[in-house]
Amino acid sequence: MRYEMLNHMPELFRALGNIHHGKHQPADAESYMHYCMLQANGLAQRGDSGFELTARGEWVINRREAQQMHH
């Protein structure tokens, strides 16, 4: 999934941020669906402690957070 596409899906950015900041288990069914969408798009993977970001997922959330700091 291209970065530009994610701009139309703030809930996926929220899920990426949650994982990035240590929330490796989704809080509810809707969050679980978002985590699975990230996994399906290669931005997250399942690890021993729950979901973890892939290198691509790290790149995406770091870019997003940097952009938000400039606005």
mmCIF file of the N, C-alpha and C atoms, coordinates in Angstrom:
data_MODEL
# 
_entry.id   MODEL 
# 
loop_
_atom_site.group_PDB 
_atom_site.id 
_atom_site.type_symbol 
_atom_site.label_atom_id 
_atom_site.label_alt_id 
_atom_site.label_comp_id 
_atom_site.label_asym_id 
_atom_site.label_entity_id 
_atom_site.label_seq_id 
_atom_site.pdbx_PDB_ins_code 
_atom_site.Cartn_x 
_atom_site.Cartn_y 
_atom_site.Cartn_z 
_atom_site.occupancy 
_atom_site.B_iso_or_equiv 
_atom_site.pdbx_formal_charge 
_atom_site.auth_seq_id 
_atom_site.auth_comp_id 
_atom_site.auth_asym_id 
_atom_site.auth_atom_id 
_atom_site.pdbx_PDB_model_num 
ATOM 1   N N  . MET A 1 1  ? 0.846   -1.179  0.000  1.00 0.00 ? 1  MET A N  1 
ATOM 2   C CA . MET A 1 1  ? 0.000   0.000   0.000  1.00 0.00 ? 1  MET A CA 1 
ATOM 3   C C  . MET A 1 1  ? 0.891   1.242   0.000  1.00 0.00 ? 1  MET A C  1 
ATOM 4   N N  . ARG A 1 2  ? 0.592   2.147   -0.889 1.00 0.00 ? 2  ARG A N  1 
ATOM 5   C CA . ARG A 1 2  ? 1.387   3.367   -0.998 1.00 0.00 ? 2  ARG A CA 1 
ATOM 6   C C  . ARG A 1 2  ? 1.074   4.320   0.141  1.00 0.00 ? 2  ARG A C  1 
ATOM 7   N N  . TYR A 1 3  ? 2.078   5.084   0.523  1.00 0.00 ? 3  TYR A N  1 
ATOM 8   C CA . TYR A 1 3  ? 1.933   6.046   1.618  1.00 0.00 ? 3  TYR A CA 1 
ATOM 9   C C  . TYR A 1 3  ? 0.753   6.989   1.367  1.00 0.00 ? 3  TYR A C  1 
ATOM 10  N N  . GLU A 1 4  ? 0.616   7.449   0.129  1.00 0.00 ? 4  GLU A N  1 
ATOM 11  C CA . GLU A 1 4  ? -0.463  8.377   -0.213 1.00 0.00 ? 4  GLU A CA 1 
ATOM 12  C C  . GLU A 1 4  ? -1.839  7.763   0.039  1.00 0.00 ? 4  GLU A C  1 
ATOM 13  N N  . MET A 1 5  ? -1.962  6.468   -0.192 1.00 0.00 ? 5  MET A N  1 
ATOM 14  C CA . MET A 1 5  ? -3.238  5.789   0.061  1.00 0.00 ? 5  MET A CA 1 
ATOM 15  C C  . MET A 1 5  ? -3.564  5.796   1.550  1.00 0.00 ? 5  MET A C  1 
ATOM 16  N N  . LEU A 1 6  ? -2.537  5.651   2.382  1.00 0.00 ? 6  LEU A N  1 
ATOM 17  C CA . LEU A 1 6  ? -2.761  5.629   3.819  1.00 0.00 ? 6  LEU A CA 1 
ATOM 18  C C  . LEU A 1 6  ? -3.283  6.970   4.336  1.00 0.00 ? 6  LEU A C  1 
ATOM 19  N N  . ASN A 1 7  ? -2.981  8.045   3.632  1.00 0.00 ? 7  ASN A N  1 
ATOM 20  C CA . ASN A 1 7  ? -3.476  9.351   4.064  1.00 0.00 ? 7  ASN A CA 1 
ATOM 21  C C  . ASN A 1 7  ? -5.003  9.397   4.097  1.00 0.00 ? 7  ASN A C  1 
ATOM 22  N N  . HIS A 1 8  ? -5.653  8.516   3.362  1.00 0.00 ? 8  HIS A N  1 
ATOM 23  C CA . HIS A 1 8  ? -7.114  8.458   3.334  1.00 0.00 ? 8  HIS A CA 1 
ATOM 24  C C  . HIS A 1 8  ? -7.656  7.480   4.369  1.00 0.00 ? 8  HIS A C  1 
ATOM 25  N N  . MET A 1 9  ? -6.761  6.880   5.140  1.00 0.00 ? 9  MET A N  1 
ATOM 26  C CA . MET A 1 9  ? -7.169  5.872   6.128  1.00 0.00 ? 9  MET A CA 1 
ATOM 27  C C  . MET A 1 9  ? -6.523  6.179   7.476  1.00 0.00 ? 9  MET A C  1 
ATOM 28  N N  . PRO A 1 10 ? -6.985  7.228   8.145  1.00 0.00 ? 10 PRO A N  1 
ATOM 29  C CA . PRO A 1 10 ? -6.358  7.618   9.418  1.00 0.00 ? 10 PRO A CA 1 
ATOM 30  C C  . PRO A 1 10 ? -6.388  6.518   10.472 1.00 0.00 ? 10 PRO A C  1 
ATOM 31  N N  . GLU A 1 11 ? -7.380  5.638   10.382 1.00 0.00 ? 11 GLU A N  1 
ATOM 32  C CA . GLU A 1 11 ? -7.448  4.554   11.362 1.00 0.00 ? 11 GLU A CA 1 
ATOM 33  C C  . GLU A 1 11 ? -6.253  3.606   11.239 1.00 0.00 ? 11 GLU A C  1 
ATOM 34  N N  . LEU A 1 12 ? -5.725  3.458   10.019 1.00 0.00 ? 12 LEU A N  1 
ATOM 35  C CA . LEU A 1 12 ? -4.542  2.611   9.861  1.00 0.00 ? 12 LEU A CA 1 
ATOM 36  C C  . LEU A 1 12 ? -3.301  3.303   10.411 1.00 0.00 ? 12 LEU A C  1 
ATOM 37  N N  . PHE A 1 13 ? -3.222  4.625   10.238 1.00 0.00 ? 13 PHE A N  1 
ATOM 38  C CA . PHE A 1 13 ? -2.116  5.359   10.852 1.00 0.00 ? 13 PHE A CA 1 
ATOM 39  C C  . PHE A 1 13 ? -2.205  5.247   12.374 1.00 0.00 ? 13 PHE A C  1 
ATOM 40  N N  . ARG A 1 14 ? -3.424  5.301   12.916 1.00 0.00 ? 14 ARG A N  1 
ATOM 41  C CA . ARG A 1 14 ? -3.598  5.164   14.356 1.00 0.00 ? 14 ARG A CA 1 
ATOM 42  C C  . ARG A 1 14 ? -3.100  3.802   14.819 1.00 0.00 ? 14 ARG A C  1 
ATOM 43  N N  . ALA A 1 15 ? -3.446  2.752   14.076 1.00 0.00 ? 15 ALA A N  1 
ATOM 44  C CA . ALA A 1 15 ? -2.998  1.401   14.425 1.00 0.00 ? 15 ALA A CA 1 
ATOM 45  C C  . ALA A 1 15 ? -1.480  1.286   14.324 1.00 0.00 ? 15 ALA A C  1 
ATOM 46  N N  . LEU A 1 16 ? -0.901  1.866   13.272 1.00 0.00 ? 16 LEU A N  1 
ATOM 47  C CA . LEU A 1 16 ? 0.566   1.867   13.141 1.00 0.00 ? 16 LEU A CA 1 
ATOM 48  C C  . LEU A 1 16 ? 1.209   2.550   14.338 1.00 0.00 ? 16 LEU A C  1 
ATOM 49  N N  . GLY A 1 17 ? 0.656   3.702   14.712 1.00 0.00 ? 17 GLY A N  1 
ATOM 50  C CA . GLY A 1 17 ? 1.177   4.442   15.857 1.00 0.00 ? 17 GLY A CA 1 
ATOM 51  C C  . GLY A 1 17 ? 1.060   3.652   17.145 1.00 0.00 ? 17 GLY A C  1 
ATOM 52  N N  . ASN A 1 18 ? -0.069  2.961   17.309 1.00 0.00 ? 18 ASN A N  1 
ATOM 53  C CA . ASN A 1 18 ? -0.255  2.140   18.509 1.00 0.00 ? 18 ASN A CA 1 
ATOM 54  C C  . ASN A 1 18 ? 0.823   1.071   18.613 1.00 0.00 ? 18 ASN A C  1 
ATOM 55  N N  . ILE A 1 19 ? 1.075   0.383   17.522 1.00 0.00 ? 19 ILE A N  1 
ATOM 56  C CA . ILE A 1 19 ? 2.109   -0.660  17.528 1.00 0.00 ? 19 ILE A CA 1 
ATOM 57  C C  . ILE A 1 19 ? 3.474   -0.027  17.768 1.00 0.00 ? 19 ILE A C  1 
ATOM 58  N N  . HIS A 1 20 ? 3.736   1.067   17.066 1.00 0.00 ? 20 HIS A N  1 
ATOM 59  C CA . HIS A 1 20 ? 5.011   1.771   17.174 1.00 0.00 ? 20 HIS A CA 1 
ATOM 60  C C  . HIS A 1 20 ? 5.303   2.179   18.617 1.00 0.00 ? 20 HIS A C  1 
ATOM 61  N N  . HIS A 1 21 ? 4.261   2.550   19.343 1.00 0.00 ? 21 HIS A N  1 
ATOM 62  C CA . HIS A 1 21 ? 4.431   3.029   20.712 1.00 0.00 ? 21 HIS A CA 1 
ATOM 63  C C  . HIS A 1 21 ? 4.144   1.945   21.753 1.00 0.00 ? 21 HIS A C  1 
ATOM 64  N N  . GLY A 1 22 ? 4.240   0.677   21.330 1.00 0.00 ? 22 GLY A N  1 
ATOM 65  C CA . GLY A 1 22 ? 4.235   -0.424  22.280 1.00 0.00 ? 22 GLY A CA 1 
ATOM 66  C C  . GLY A 1 22 ? 2.923   -1.137  22.532 1.00 0.00 ? 22 GLY A C  1 
ATOM 67  N N  . LYS A 1 23 ? 1.887   -0.787  21.802 1.00 0.00 ? 23 LYS A N  1 
ATOM 68  C CA . LYS A 1 23 ? 0.594   -1.459  21.995 1.00 0.00 ? 23 LYS A CA 1 
ATOM 69  C C  . LYS A 1 23 ? 0.505   -2.599  20.973 1.00 0.00 ? 23 LYS A C  1 
ATOM 70  N N  . HIS A 1 24 ? 1.077   -3.739  21.329 1.00 0.00 ? 24 HIS A N  1 
ATOM 71  C CA . HIS A 1 24 ? 1.234   -4.840  20.379 1.00 0.00 ? 24 HIS A CA 1 
ATOM 72  C C  . HIS A 1 24 ? -0.009  -5.714  20.230 1.00 0.00 ? 24 HIS A C  1 
ATOM 73  N N  . GLN A 1 25 ? -0.986  -5.511  21.115 1.00 0.00 ? 25 GLN A N  1 
ATOM 74  C CA . GLN A 1 25 ? -2.238  -6.253  21.029 1.00 0.00 ? 25 GLN A CA 1 
ATOM 75  C C  . GLN A 1 25 ? -3.376  -5.273  20.749 1.00 0.00 ? 25 GLN A C  1 
ATOM 76  N N  . PRO A 1 26 ? -4.202  -5.544  19.742 1.00 0.00 ? 26 PRO A N  1 
ATOM 77  C CA . PRO A 1 26 ? -5.339  -4.658  19.470 1.00 0.00 ? 26 PRO A CA 1 
ATOM 78  C C  . PRO A 1 26 ? -6.322  -4.661  20.641 1.00 0.00 ? 26 PRO A C  1 
ATOM 79  N N  . ALA A 1 27 ? -6.950  -3.523  20.865 1.00 0.00 ? 27 ALA A N  1 
ATOM 80  C CA . ALA A 1 27 ? -7.839  -3.356  22.014 1.00 0.00 ? 27 ALA A CA 1 
ATOM 81  C C  . ALA A 1 27 ? -9.236  -3.941  21.788 1.00 0.00 ? 27 ALA A C  1 
ATOM 82  N N  . ASP A 1 28 ? -9.652  -4.029  20.527 1.00 0.00 ? 28 ASP A N  1 
ATOM 83  C CA . ASP A 1 28 ? -11.015 -4.497  20.240 1.00 0.00 ? 28 ASP A CA 1 
ATOM 84  C C  . ASP A 1 28 ? -11.056 -5.081  18.826 1.00 0.00 ? 28 ASP A C  1 
ATOM 85  N N  . ALA A 1 29 ? -12.227 -5.538  18.427 1.00 0.00 ? 29 ALA A N  1 
ATOM 86  C CA . ALA A 1 29 ? -12.365 -6.210  17.126 1.00 0.00 ? 29 ALA A CA 1 
ATOM 87  C C  . ALA A 1 29 ? -12.024 -5.281  15.964 1.00 0.00 ? 29 ALA A C  1 
ATOM 88  N N  . GLU A 1 30 ? -12.428 -4.017  16.067 1.00 0.00 ? 30 GLU A N  1 
ATOM 89  C CA . GLU A 1 30 ? -12.137 -3.078  14.984 1.00 0.00 ? 30 GLU A CA 1 
ATOM 90  C C  . GLU A 1 30 ? -10.631 -2.839  14.873 1.00 0.00 ? 30 GLU A C  1 
ATOM 91  N N  . SER A 1 31 ? -9.974  -2.667  16.024 1.00 0.00 ? 31 SER A N  1 
ATOM 92  C CA . SER A 1 31 ? -8.522  -2.487  16.016 1.00 0.00 ? 31 SER A CA 1 
ATOM 93  C C  . SER A 1 31 ? -7.829  -3.722  15.449 1.00 0.00 ? 31 SER A C  1 
ATOM 94  N N  . TYR A 1 32 ? -8.344  -4.899  15.799 1.00 0.00 ? 32 TYR A N  1 
ATOM 95  C CA . TYR A 1 32 ? -7.769  -6.140  15.287 1.00 0.00 ? 32 TYR A CA 1 
ATOM 96  C C  . TYR A 1 32 ? -7.833  -6.167  13.761 1.00 0.00 ? 32 TYR A C  1 
ATOM 97  N N  . MET A 1 33 ? -8.944  -5.724  13.203 1.00 0.00 ? 33 MET A N  1 
ATOM 98  C CA . MET A 1 33 ? -9.087  -5.676  11.745 1.00 0.00 ? 33 MET A CA 1 
ATOM 99  C C  . MET A 1 33 ? -8.031  -4.728  11.145 1.00 0.00 ? 33 MET A C  1 
ATOM 100 N N  . HIS A 1 34 ? -7.822  -3.574  11.784 1.00 0.00 ? 34 HIS A N  1 
ATOM 101 C CA . HIS A 1 34 ? -6.825  -2.619  11.286 1.00 0.00 ? 34 HIS A CA 1 
ATOM 102 C C  . HIS A 1 34 ? -5.421  -3.206  11.368 1.00 0.00 ? 34 HIS A C  1 
ATOM 103 N N  . TYR A 1 35 ? -5.118  -3.888  12.462 1.00 0.00 ? 35 TYR A N  1 
ATOM 104 C CA . TYR A 1 35 ? -3.802  -4.522  12.605 1.00 0.00 ? 35 TYR A CA 1 
ATOM 105 C C  . TYR A 1 35 ? -3.609  -5.569  11.498 1.00 0.00 ? 35 TYR A C  1 
ATOM 106 N N  . CYS A 1 36 ? -4.670  -6.329  11.228 1.00 0.00 ? 36 CYS A N  1 
ATOM 107 C CA . CYS A 1 36 ? -4.579  -7.357  10.177 1.00 0.00 ? 36 CYS A CA 1 
ATOM 108 C C  . CYS A 1 36 ? -4.406  -6.723  8.802  1.00 0.00 ? 36 CYS A C  1 
ATOM 109 N N  . MET A 1 37 ? -5.038  -5.571  8.573  1.00 0.00 ? 37 MET A N  1 
ATOM 110 C CA . MET A 1 37 ? -4.857  -4.870  7.299  1.00 0.00 ? 37 MET A CA 1 
ATOM 111 C C  . MET A 1 37 ? -3.399  -4.413  7.149  1.00 0.00 ? 37 MET A C  1 
ATOM 112 N N  . LEU A 1 38 ? -2.806  -3.950  8.248  1.00 0.00 ? 38 LEU A N  1 
ATOM 113 C CA . LEU A 1 38 ? -1.392  -3.564  8.212  1.00 0.00 ? 38 LEU A CA 1 
ATOM 114 C C  . LEU A 1 38 ? -0.523  -4.775  7.881  1.00 0.00 ? 38 LEU A C  1 
ATOM 115 N N  . GLN A 1 39 ? -0.866  -5.909  8.497  1.00 0.00 ? 39 GLN A N  1 
ATOM 116 C CA . GLN A 1 39 ? -0.113  -7.139  8.231  1.00 0.00 ? 39 GLN A CA 1 
ATOM 117 C C  . GLN A 1 39 ? -0.260  -7.559  6.772  1.00 0.00 ? 39 GLN A C  1 
ATOM 118 N N  . ALA A 1 40 ? -1.463  -7.487  6.248  1.00 0.00 ? 40 ALA A N  1 
ATOM 119 C CA . ALA A 1 40 ? -1.714  -7.889  4.858  1.00 0.00 ? 40 ALA A CA 1 
ATOM 120 C C  . ALA A 1 40 ? -0.957  -6.999  3.871  1.00 0.00 ? 40 ALA A C  1 
ATOM 121 N N  . ASN A 1 41 ? -0.689  -5.762  4.275  1.00 0.00 ? 41 ASN A N  1 
ATOM 122 C CA . ASN A 1 41 ? 0.012   -4.823  3.406  1.00 0.00 ? 41 ASN A CA 1 
ATOM 123 C C  . ASN A 1 41 ? 1.502   -4.727  3.706  1.00 0.00 ? 41 ASN A C  1 
ATOM 124 N N  . GLY A 1 42 ? 1.997   -5.638  4.525  1.00 0.00 ? 42 GLY A N  1 
ATOM 125 C CA . GLY A 1 42 ? 3.432   -5.697  4.780  1.00 0.00 ? 42 GLY A CA 1 
ATOM 126 C C  . GLY A 1 42 ? 3.967   -4.629  5.713  1.00 0.00 ? 42 GLY A C  1 
ATOM 127 N N  . LEU A 1 43 ? 3.084   -3.984  6.468  1.00 0.00 ? 43 LEU A N  1 
ATOM 128 C CA . LEU A 1 43 ? 3.524   -2.937  7.394  1.00 0.00 ? 43 LEU A CA 1 
ATOM 129 C C  . LEU A 1 43 ? 3.680   -3.449  8.819  1.00 0.00 ? 43 LEU A C  1 
ATOM 130 N N  . ALA A 1 44 ? 3.096   -4.605  9.101  1.00 0.00 ? 44 ALA A N  1 
ATOM 131 C CA . ALA A 1 44 ? 3.209   -5.211  10.428 1.00 0.00 ? 44 ALA A CA 1 
ATOM 132 C C  . ALA A 1 44 ? 3.299   -6.725  10.265 1.00 0.00 ? 44 ALA A C  1 
ATOM 133 N N  . GLN A 1 45 ? 3.779   -7.353  11.319 1.00 0.00 ? 45 GLN A N  1 
ATOM 134 C CA . GLN A 1 45 ? 3.839   -8.817  11.336 1.00 0.00 ? 45 GLN A CA 1 
ATOM 135 C C  . GLN A 1 45 ? 3.570   -9.281  12.760 1.00 0.00 ? 45 GLN A C  1 
ATOM 136 N N  . ARG A 1 46 ? 3.241   -10.540 12.898 1.00 0.00 ? 46 ARG A N  1 
ATOM 137 C CA . ARG A 1 46 ? 3.003   -11.071 14.237 1.00 0.00 ? 46 ARG A CA 1 
ATOM 138 C C  . ARG A 1 46 ? 4.309   -11.614 14.790 1.00 0.00 ? 46 ARG A C  1 
ATOM 139 N N  . GLY A 1 47 ? 4.590   -11.197 16.013 1.00 0.00 ? 47 GLY A N  1 
ATOM 140 C CA . GLY A 1 47 ? 5.775   -11.690 16.699 1.00 0.00 ? 47 GLY A CA 1 
ATOM 141 C C  . GLY A 1 47 ? 5.362   -12.403 17.972 1.00 0.00 ? 47 GLY A C  1 
ATOM 142 N N  . ASP A 1 48 ? 6.338   -12.699 18.813 1.00 0.00 ? 48 ASP A N  1 
ATOM 143 C CA . ASP A 1 48 ? 6.071   -13.424 20.057 1.00 0.00 ? 48 ASP A CA 1 
ATOM 144 C C  . ASP A 1 48 ? 5.158   -12.647 20.996 1.00 0.00 ? 48 ASP A C  1 
ATOM 145 N N  . SER A 1 49 ? 5.280   -11.321 21.004 1.00 0.00 ? 49 SER A N  1 
ATOM 146 C CA . SER A 1 49 ? 4.508   -10.515 21.952 1.00 0.00 ? 49 SER A CA 1 
ATOM 147 C C  . SER A 1 49 ? 3.309   -9.842  21.296 1.00 0.00 ? 49 SER A C  1 
ATOM 148 N N  . GLY A 1 50 ? 2.957   -10.250 20.089 1.00 0.00 ? 50 GLY A N  1 
ATOM 149 C CA . GLY A 1 50 ? 1.837   -9.633  19.378 1.00 0.00 ? 50 GLY A CA 1 
ATOM 150 C C  . GLY A 1 50 ? 2.319   -9.043  18.069 1.00 0.00 ? 50 GLY A C  1 
ATOM 151 N N  . PHE A 1 51 ? 1.670   -7.997  17.638 1.00 0.00 ? 51 PHE A N  1 
ATOM 152 C CA . PHE A 1 51 ? 2.015   -7.381  16.362 1.00 0.00 ? 51 PHE A CA 1 
ATOM 153 C C  . PHE A 1 51 ? 3.246   -6.497  16.514 1.00 0.00 ? 51 PHE A C  1 
ATOM 154 N N  . GLU A 1 52 ? 4.087   -6.519  15.489 1.00 0.00 ? 52 GLU A N  1 
ATOM 155 C CA . GLU A 1 52 ? 5.282   -5.681  15.434 1.00 0.00 ? 52 GLU A CA 1 
ATOM 156 C C  . GLU A 1 52 ? 5.323   -5.035  14.057 1.00 0.00 ? 52 GLU A C  1 
ATOM 157 N N  . LEU A 1 53 ? 5.948   -3.868  13.971 1.00 0.00 ? 53 LEU A N  1 
ATOM 158 C CA . LEU A 1 53 ? 6.088   -3.214  12.679 1.00 0.00 ? 53 LEU A CA 1 
ATOM 159 C C  . LEU A 1 53 ? 7.219   -3.847  11.878 1.00 0.00 ? 53 LEU A C  1 
ATOM 160 N N  . THR A 1 54 ? 7.036   -3.901  10.584 1.00 0.00 ? 54 THR A N  1 
ATOM 161 C CA . THR A 1 54 ? 8.122   -4.295  9.692  1.00 0.00 ? 54 THR A CA 1 
ATOM 162 C C  . THR A 1 54 ? 8.977   -3.051  9.434  1.00 0.00 ? 54 THR A C  1 
ATOM 163 N N  . ALA A 1 55 ? 10.078  -3.221  8.726  1.00 0.00 ? 55 ALA A N  1 
ATOM 164 C CA . ALA A 1 55 ? 10.920  -2.064  8.381  1.00 0.00 ? 55 ALA A CA 1 
ATOM 165 C C  . ALA A 1 55 ? 10.101  -1.042  7.600  1.00 0.00 ? 55 ALA A C  1 
ATOM 166 N N  . ARG A 1 56 ? 9.248   -1.502  6.702  1.00 0.00 ? 56 ARG A N  1 
ATOM 167 C CA . ARG A 1 56 ? 8.395   -0.602  5.923  1.00 0.00 ? 56 ARG A CA 1 
ATOM 168 C C  . ARG A 1 56 ? 7.399   0.125   6.833  1.00 0.00 ? 56 ARG A C  1 
ATOM 169 N N  . GLY A 1 57 ? 6.825   -0.601  7.772  1.00 0.00 ? 57 GLY A N  1 
ATOM 170 C CA . GLY A 1 57 ? 5.905   0.013   8.720  1.00 0.00 ? 57 GLY A CA 1 
ATOM 171 C C  . GLY A 1 57 ? 6.588   1.078   9.560  1.00 0.00 ? 57 GLY A C  1 
ATOM 172 N N  . GLU A 1 58 ? 7.809   0.809   9.991  1.00 0.00 ? 58 GLU A N  1 
ATOM 173 C CA . GLU A 1 58 ? 8.595   1.800   10.749 1.00 0.00 ? 58 GLU A CA 1 
ATOM 174 C C  . GLU A 1 58 ? 8.822   3.047   9.902  1.00 0.00 ? 58 GLU A C  1 
ATOM 175 N N  . TRP A 1 59 ? 9.187   2.842   8.645  1.00 0.00 ? 59 TRP A N  1 
ATOM 176 C CA . TRP A 1 59 ? 9.446   3.966   7.747  1.00 0.00 ? 59 TRP A CA 1 
ATOM 177 C C  . TRP A 1 59 ? 8.190   4.821   7.595  1.00 0.00 ? 59 TRP A C  1 
ATOM 178 N N  . VAL A 1 60 ? 7.046   4.166   7.401  1.00 0.00 ? 60 VAL A N  1 
ATOM 179 C CA . VAL A 1 60 ? 5.787   4.885   7.194  1.00 0.00 ? 60 VAL A CA 1 
ATOM 180 C C  . VAL A 1 60 ? 5.419   5.699   8.432  1.00 0.00 ? 60 VAL A C  1 
ATOM 181 N N  . ILE A 1 61 ? 5.473   5.099   9.629  1.00 0.00 ? 61 ILE A N  1 
ATOM 182 C CA . ILE A 1 61 ? 5.045   5.833   10.822 1.00 0.00 ? 61 ILE A CA 1 
ATOM 183 C C  . ILE A 1 61 ? 6.045   6.927   11.170 1.00 0.00 ? 61 ILE A C  1 
ATOM 184 N N  . ASN A 1 62 ? 7.313   6.718   10.921 1.00 0.00 ? 62 ASN A N  1 
ATOM 185 C CA . ASN A 1 62 ? 8.298   7.768   11.177 1.00 0.00 ? 62 ASN A CA 1 
ATOM 186 C C  . ASN A 1 62 ? 8.072   8.952   10.237 1.00 0.00 ? 62 ASN A C  1 
ATOM 187 N N  . ARG A 1 63 ? 7.755   8.673   8.984  1.00 0.00 ? 63 ARG A N  1 
ATOM 188 C CA . ARG A 1 63 ? 7.462   9.741   8.015  1.00 0.00 ? 63 ARG A CA 1 
ATOM 189 C C  . ARG A 1 63 ? 6.214   10.507  8.447  1.00 0.00 ? 63 ARG A C  1 
ATOM 190 N N  . ARG A 1 64 ? 5.190   9.778   8.849  1.00 0.00 ? 64 ARG A N  1 
ATOM 191 C CA . ARG A 1 64 ? 3.930   10.401  9.274  1.00 0.00 ? 64 ARG A CA 1 
ATOM 192 C C  . ARG A 1 64 ? 4.154   11.298  10.496 1.00 0.00 ? 64 ARG A C  1 
ATOM 193 N N  . GLU A 1 65 ? 4.870   10.808  11.477 1.00 0.00 ? 65 GLU A N  1 
ATOM 194 C CA . GLU A 1 65 ? 5.091   11.579  12.694 1.00 0.00 ? 65 GLU A CA 1 
ATOM 195 C C  . GLU A 1 65 ? 5.952   12.809  12.407 1.00 0.00 ? 65 GLU A C  1 
ATOM 196 N N  . ALA A 1 66 ? 6.916   12.676  11.511 1.00 0.00 ? 66 ALA A N  1 
ATOM 197 C CA . ALA A 1 66 ? 7.751   13.827  11.125 1.00 0.00 ? 66 ALA A CA 1 
ATOM 198 C C  . ALA A 1 66 ? 6.910   14.878  10.415 1.00 0.00 ? 66 ALA A C  1 
ATOM 199 N N  . GLN A 1 67 ? 6.011   14.452  9.547  1.00 0.00 ? 67 GLN A N  1 
ATOM 200 C CA . GLN A 1 67 ? 5.126   15.391  8.836  1.00 0.00 ? 67 GLN A CA 1 
ATOM 201 C C  . GLN A 1 67 ? 4.212   16.118  9.804  1.00 0.00 ? 67 GLN A C  1 
ATOM 202 N N  . GLN A 1 68 ? 3.693   15.402  10.783 1.00 0.00 ? 68 GLN A N  1 
ATOM 203 C CA . GLN A 1 68 ? 2.772   16.024  11.723 1.00 0.00 ? 68 GLN A CA 1 
ATOM 204 C C  . GLN A 1 68 ? 3.483   17.054  12.593 1.00 0.00 ? 68 GLN A C  1 
ATOM 205 N N  . MET A 1 69 ? 4.756   16.868  12.860 1.00 0.00 ? 69 MET A N  1 
ATOM 206 C CA . MET A 1 69 ? 5.510   17.821  13.659 1.00 0.00 ? 69 MET A CA 1 
ATOM 207 C C  . MET A 1 69 ? 5.745   19.119  12.899 1.00 0.00 ? 69 MET A C  1 
ATOM 208 N N  . HIS A 1 70 ? 5.728   19.060  11.577 1.00 0.00 ? 70 HIS A N  1 
ATOM 209 C CA . HIS A 1 70 ? 5.965   20.248  10.744 1.00 0.00 ? 70 HIS A CA 1 
ATOM 210 C C  . HIS A 1 70 ? 4.698   21.035  10.484 1.00 0.00 ? 70 HIS A C  1 
ATOM 211 N N  . HIS A 1 71 ? 3.541   20.486  10.857 1.00 0.00 ? 71 HIS A N  1 
ATOM 212 C CA . HIS A 1 71 ? 2.264   21.176  10.602 1.00 0.00 ? 71 HIS A CA 1 
ATOM 213 C C  . HIS A 1 71 ? 1.799   21.926  11.810 1.00 0.00 ? 71 HIS A C  1 
# 
